[in-house]
């Protein structure tokens, strides 16, 4: 009875819509034109702005990405399924290979769906609510043109299966208690019948998953303390940590990790909590996951640090197998210690490094323009040639590059991170004990940082730490015996 009433209400709203009336007045077939549909879609999208993100939701009290897309199109009379992978494969509308149009749905089947709103902009769930964003440098999506289905009366709708609350009355009552904030009643209900912890809904979700979808850390802790398995999977392989990571619930993520939840556990489609956090742009959660030493980061890769001891006698013998190209340099050669970063994100990273050194009671690293020249050339080369490695086929090794800018006889360490923000990059670079020891080692006195925009995750960061130059090397450079070609 409940489902029938809700469906009738939707039909009534569509029937009395002024846009539907206009379409019937201006079109002998009573079918809304594309122009009218776009106009109505603009209004609908505006009405959804600010709606909070809720995993599994499709209403203005809370929605997820595909729920938002489905709801917008439902108001246009087009029935779509819930779930990005279902949107990508449903039998409604063509797959677009040419230029995108307003209203096209851009789908990354494993994790996200957005509505294209023209000029590179999108309407989507982002940063915890429905808002506006840009396509940017994301991987190519599957593009569907559902507006071509106007007036067909067809479509695919799995909303009854996806959105309905669990049929089990005990689960429904527990969810209601959570939504009311009645934690005492929630605990009392569980203690009266511990078996409710293991009940599952139609998607394999337990009450633990429903608590995770609400970011209710208190209820999560009650369930785990009473025997709920922390890494219980739904039928699609997602755990409570997947859900809280995707939705940006930092407190719940921190709690689940502290209780032993596996940060590397994968869903059926291969997603980890970290990959979901990145895809949903929950960068504070991504930083929490990266700070956990158990986390394997397959996407934001950090090339292993490499320290090379070089001396005047070892010049040109650092193992590079590549012929180095010249690095552009100032005619007079860059100053070594009086420089400041030329990039704002490089300055932020420098501040983070020196703050960590200060906590360890060490002197701050001096910023070196020559090291920056090398680091920037390396970062740019990696973006342009799509690789991540300590050796460049074009530029050679870091030792070769340093000698080209007049630096020799130094201890140096190169760290490389490919990610979307300076905060994440620094978090990753400080993740292991070995890496942190390099940043806080008294062997290094100077630093240069390169930042290049582009690549899979938006940026590549290169940090180049250097020790003091040996007196012999400085003397050789001052006499002009060691040179580089500008």
C-alpha positions in Angstrom: 0.0 0.0 0.0 2.8 2.4 0.9 4.6 2.0 -2.4 1.4 2.5 -4.4 0.6 5.8 -2.6 4.1 7.2 -3.1 4.0 6.4 -6.8 0.7 8.1 -7.3 2.0 11.3 -5.6 4.9 11.4 -8.1 2.5 11.2 -11.0 0.3 14.0 -9.7 3.3 16.3 -9.3 4.3 15.7 -12.9 0.7 16.2 -14.1 0.3 19.6 -12.5 3.7 20.9 -13.4 3.5 24.1 -15.5 6.3 22.8 -17.7 4.2 19.8 -18.6 1.2 22.0 -19.4 3.4 24.2 -21.7 4.7 21.1 -23.5 1.1 19.9 -24.1 0.0 23.4 -25.3 2.9 23.7 -27.8 3.3 20.1 -28.9 0.5 18.3 -30.6 1.8 15.0 -29.2 1.9 16.3 -25.7 5.6 15.5 -25.4 8.0 18.0 -23.7 10.5 19.4 -26.2 14.2 19.1 -25.4 14.5 22.9 -24.9 11.6 22.8 -22.4 13.2 19.8 -20.7 16.5 21.6 -20.3 14.7 24.6 -18.9 12.9 22.4 -16.4 16.1 20.5 -15.6 17.9 23.8 -14.7 15.1 24.6 -12.2 15.1 21.1 -10.7 18.9 21.0 -10.3 18.8 24.4 -8.5 16.1 23.1 -6.1 18.5 20.2 -5.2 21.5 22.4 -4.4 22.7 21.8 -0.9 20.9 18.6 -0.3 23.2 16.5 2.0 24.9 13.4 0.8 23.4 10.2 2.1 24.6 6.8 0.8 21.7 5.0 -0.8 19.5 8.0 -0.6 17.3 9.6 -3.4 15.3 12.3 -1.5 15.9 15.9 -0.6 16.6 14.8 3.0 19.7 13.0 1.6 20.9 11.6 -1.7 23.9 9.9 -3.2 25.2 10.6 -6.7 23.1 8.3 -8.7 20.1 9.0 -6.5 20.4 12.6 -7.5 20.6 11.8 -11.2 17.7 9.4 -11.0 15.5 11.9 -9.1 16.2 14.8 -11.5 15.2 12.6 -14.5 12.2 11.2 -12.7 10.8 14.7 -12.5 11.2 14.8 -16.2 9.2 11.6 -16.6 12.2 9.4 -17.4 12.8 6.4 -15.2 16.4 5.5 -14.5 18.0 2.9 -12.2 19.9 3.7 -9.1 23.6 2.9 -9.1 26.3 4.3 -11.4 27.0 0.9 -13.0 23.3 0.5 -13.8 23.2 3.9 -15.3 26.1 3.0 -17.5 24.5 -0.2 -18.8 20.7 0.5 -18.8 18.7 0.4 -22.0 17.6 4.0 -21.9 19.1 6.4 -24.4 22.3 6.2 -26.4 25.9 6.2 -25.4 27.4 9.5 -26.6 30.7 9.5 -28.5 30.6 13.1 -29.8 30.3 16.5 -28.1 28.4 16.6 -24.8 25.1 18.5 -24.3 23.4 19.9 -21.3 21.7 17.1 -19.4 24.0 14.3 -20.5 25.0 12.0 -17.7 28.7 11.4 -17.2 29.3 8.1 -15.5 32.3 6.5 -14.0 30.7 3.0 -13.6 32.5 1.9 -10.5 31.8 4.9 -8.4 30.2 8.1 -9.6 27.6 9.8 -11.9 27.1 13.5 -12.6 24.8 15.7 -14.8 26.7 17.7 -17.4 25.5 21.4 -17.3 27.6 22.9 -20.1 30.9 24.6 -20.5 32.8 21.9 -18.6 30.6 22.3 -15.5 28.6 19.6 -13.6 25.9 19.2 -11.1 26.7 16.4 -8.6 27.2 15.3 -5.1 30.5 16.8 -3.9 32.0 17.6 -0.6 29.0 16.2 1.3 26.1 17.7 -0.6 24.7 18.4 -4.0 26.6 21.2 -5.7 28.4 22.5 -8.7 31.8 21.3 -10.0 33.9 20.9 -13.1 34.8 17.9 -15.3 38.5 18.9 -14.9 41.1 16.2 -15.4 39.0 13.2 -14.5 39.3 10.0 -16.4 37.1 9.8 -19.5 33.5 8.8 -18.5 30.8 6.8 -20.1 28.3 9.4 -21.4 24.6 8.7 -21.7 22.0 11.0 -23.4 18.8 10.1 -21.5 16.9 13.2 -22.7 16.5 11.5 -26.0 14.0 9.2 -24.2 11.5 12.1 -23.6 8.0 10.9 -24.0 8.8 7.3 -24.5 7.3 6.3 -21.2 10.0 3.7 -20.9 13.1 3.3 -18.7 14.4 1.2 -16.0 13.6 1.8 -12.3 15.1 -0.3 -9.5 14.2 2.3 -6.8 11.8 -0.1 -5.0 14.7 -2.5 -4.6 17.3 0.1 -3.7 15.6 2.7 -1.6 13.0 0.9 0.5 13.9 0.4 4.2 14.5 -3.1 5.3 11.4 -5.3 5.4 12.4 -6.6 8.8 10.6 -4.6 11.5 13.5 -4.9 14.0 16.0 -3.3 11.5 13.5 -0.6 10.7 13.0 0.2 14.3 16.8 0.4 14.9 17.2 2.7 11.9 14.3 4.9 13.3 16.0 5.1 16.7 19.3 6.2 15.1 17.5 8.9 13.0 15.9 10.2 16.2 19.2 10.2 18.1 17.8 7.8 20.7 21.1 6.0 21.4 19.7 4.7 24.7 16.8 3.1 23.0 19.1 1.8 20.3 21.3 0.0 22.9 18.3 -1.3 24.7 16.9 -2.8 21.5 20.1 -4.6 20.7 20.6 -5.9 24.2 17.1 -7.3 24.2 17.9 -9.3 21.1 21.5 -9.6 19.9 20.5 -11.5 16.8 19.3 -8.3 15.2 23.0 -7.4 14.7 23.3 -10.1 12.0 20.0 -9.4 10.1 20.4 -8.3 6.5 18.4 -6.2 4.1 17.8 -6.9 0.4 21.3 -5.7 -0.5 23.1 -7.6 2.2 23.4 -4.6 4.5 23.4 -5.1 8.3 22.5 -2.5 10.9 26.3 -1.8 11.0 26.2 -0.6 7.4 23.1 1.6 8.1 24.9 3.2 11.1 28.0 3.8 8.9 25.8 5.5 6.2 24.7 8.0 8.9 28.2 8.5 10.3 26.8 7.5 13.7 30.0 6.6 15.5 28.2 6.0 18.8 26.0 3.4 17.3 28.9 1.9 15.4 30.8 1.4 18.7 27.7 -0.1 20.4 27.4 -2.6 17.6 31.0 -3.6 17.5 31.2 -3.8 21.3 28.3 -6.2 21.2 29.8 -8.5 18.6 29.2 -7.0 15.2 31.9 -8.0 12.8 33.7 -4.8 11.8 34.4 -5.9 8.2 31.1 -7.5 7.4 30.5 -7.1 3.7 27.3 -6.3 1.8 26.5 -8.3 -1.3 28.6 -5.8 -3.4 31.6 -6.3 -1.1 31.4 -2.9 0.7 32.1 -2.6 4.4 31.3 0.1 7.0 34.7 1.6 6.3 34.0 1.9 2.6 30.7 3.7 3.4 32.1 6.1 5.9 35.1 6.9 3.7 32.9 7.6 0.7 30.7 9.9 2.7 33.5 11.8 4.4 32.7 10.8 8.1 36.2 11.5 9.5 35.2 10.5 13.1 33.7 7.2 12.1 36.6 6.4 9.8 39.1 7.1 12.6 37.1 4.9 15.0 36.8 2.0 12.6 40.5 2.1 11.8 41.3 2.2 15.6 39.1 -1.0 16.0 41.1 -2.9 13.4 39.0 -2.4 10.2 41.1 -3.3 7.2 41.9 -0.2 5.1 42.9 -2.4 2.1 39.7 -4.5 1.9 38.2 -4.4 -1.6 34.6 -4.5 -2.8 33.5 -6.7 -5.7 34.4 -4.0 -8.2 37.9 -3.5 -6.7 37.3 -0.4 -4.7 39.1 0.3 -1.4 38.1 2.8 1.2 40.9 5.1 0.1 39.9 4.9 -3.6 36.3 5.7 -2.7 37.4 8.7 -0.6 39.5 10.1 -3.4 36.7 9.6 -6.0 34.2 11.4 -3.7 36.9 14.1 -3.0 36.8 13.4 0.7 40.4 14.5 1.1 40.4 14.8 4.9 39.3 11.1 5.1 41.9 10.2 2.5 44.6 11.8 4.7 43.3 9.8 7.7 43.5 6.5 5.7 47.0 7.4 4.3 48.2 8.1 7.8 47.4 4.5 8.8 50.6 2.5 8.1 48.6 -0.5 6.9 47.1 1.4 4.0 48.4 0.4 0.5 48.1 3.3 -1.8 47.9 2.0 -5.4 46.7 5.3 -6.9 48.6 8.1 -5.2 51.9 6.4 -5.7 55.1 7.6 -4.0 58.3 6.5 -5.6 60.7 5.0 -3.1 63.2 7.4 -1.7 66.8 6.9 -2.9 69.9 8.4 -1.3 73.0 8.5 -3.5 76.4 9.4 -2.0 78.4 11.2 -4.6 81.9 12.7 -4.6 84.1 14.5 -7.0 85.8 11.2 -7.8 82.4 9.6 -8.5 81.2 12.4 -10.8 79.4 10.8 -13.8 79.5 7.3 -12.2 76.1 7.3 -10.5 74.6 4.5 -12.5 72.5 6.6 -14.9 71.9 4.7 -18.2 70.4 7.6 -20.0 71.9 10.5 -21.9 70.8 13.6 -20.1 69.3 16.6 -21.8 70.4 20.1 -20.7 68.3 21.8 -18.0 67.3 25.4 -18.6 69.3 27.6 -16.2 70.0 31.3 -15.5 73.0 32.6 -17.3 74.7 33.5 -14.0 73.7 30.3 -12.2 71.1 30.3 -9.5 71.8 31.4 -5.9 71.8 28.5 -3.5 70.5 29.7 -0.1 68.7 33.0 -0.5 65.8 31.7 -2.6 62.2 31.2 -1.8 59.8 28.8 -3.5 58.3 30.2 -6.8 55.1 28.1 -6.4 52.6 28.7 -3.6 52.1 24.9 -3.1 55.9 24.5 -2.9 55.9 27.1 -0.2 53.2 25.2 1.7 55.2 22.0 1.4 58.3 23.7 2.6 56.5 25.0 5.7 55.2 21.5 6.5 58.6 19.9 6.2 60.2 22.6 8.4 57.4 22.3 11.0 58.1 18.6 11.2 61.8 19.3 11.6 61.1 21.8 14.3 59.1 19.2 16.2 62.2 17.1 16.1 64.4 19.9 17.4 66.2 20.3 14.1 67.1 23.5 12.1 64.9 24.3 9.2 66.0 23.4 5.7 67.3 26.2 3.6 65.5 26.6 0.2 67.9 26.1 -2.7 67.1 27.5 -6.1 69.3 24.9 -7.9 67.5 22.1 -6.2 64.2 23.7 -7.1 65.4 23.9 -10.8 66.1 20.2 -10.8 62.9 19.2 -9.0 60.7 21.4 -11.2 62.3 20.0 -14.4 61.8 16.5 -13.2 58.1 17.0 -12.2 57.3 18.7 -15.5 59.1 15.9 -17.4 57.0 13.2 -15.6 53.7 14.9 -16.4 54.6 15.5 -20.0 55.9 11.9 -20.5 53.5 10.1 -18.2 55.8 8.2 -15.9 56.9 8.1 -12.3 60.5 7.1 -11.7 63.8 8.4 -10.3 65.4 8.2 -13.8 64.3 10.2 -16.8 65.0 9.0 -20.3 65.3 12.7 -21.3 67.0 14.3 -18.3 68.9 11.4 -16.8 69.3 10.7 -13.1 69.0 13.3 -10.3 72.8 13.2 -9.9 73.3 14.1 -13.6 70.7 16.9 -13.3 72.3 18.3 -10.2 75.7 18.4 -11.9 74.2 20.3 -14.8 73.2 23.1 -12.4 76.6 23.1 -10.7 76.0 20.9 -7.7 78.3 18.0 -6.9 79.7 16.2 -4.0 76.5 16.1 -2.0 74.2 13.6 -0.3 70.7 13.9 -1.8 67.3 12.3 -1.5 64.5 12.5 -4.0 60.8 11.9 -3.0 58.0 11.8 -5.6 54.3 11.9 -5.0 51.4 11.8 -7.5 48.2 13.1 -6.0 45.7 15.9 -6.0 46.8 18.2 -3.1 49.8 19.3 -1.3 48.4 18.1 2.0 47.9 14.5 0.7 51.4 14.6 -0.9 53.1 15.5 2.3 51.0 13.0 4.3 52.1 10.2 1.9 55.7 11.3 2.0 55.8 11.1 5.8 54.0 7.8 5.9 56.8 5.4 6.4 59.5 5.5 9.1 62.3 5.6 6.5 60.8 8.5 4.7 60.1 10.4 7.9 63.7 9.9 9.1 65.0 11.4 5.9 62.9 14.6 6.4 64.2 14.8 9.9 67.8 13.9 9.3 70.6 16.3 10.1 72.4 15.0 7.0 70.3 17.3 4.9 70.5 21.1 5.0 68.8 22.3 1.8 65.6 21.5 -0.1 64.1 22.3 -3.5 60.5 21.5 -4.5 58.9 21.0 -7.9 55.2 21.0 -8.6 53.7 20.2 -12.0 50.0 20.2 -12.8 48.6 17.3 -14.7 48.8 13.5 -14.6 46.3 11.1 -13.4 45.6 12.7 -10.0 46.2 16.4 -11.0 49.7 17.0 -9.7 53.1 15.6 -9.3 55.3 16.7 -6.4 59.1 16.3 -6.3 61.1 17.0 -3.1 64.8 17.1 -3.4 66.8 17.2 -0.2 70.5 17.9 -0.2 73.3 17.9 2.2 76.1 20.6 2.3 78.5 20.6 -0.6 82.0 19.4 0.1 84.7 22.1 0.2 86.4 20.6 -2.7 83.3 20.7 -4.8 82.6 24.3 -3.9 86.2 25.2 -4.8 85.9 23.5 -8.1 82.7 25.2 -8.9 84.1 28.6 -8.0 87.0 28.3 -10.4 84.7 27.3 -13.2 86.1 23.9 -13.7 82.7 22.3 -13.1 80.2 23.9 -15.5 76.8 23.3 -17.0 75.4 24.4 -20.3 72.5 26.9 -20.1 
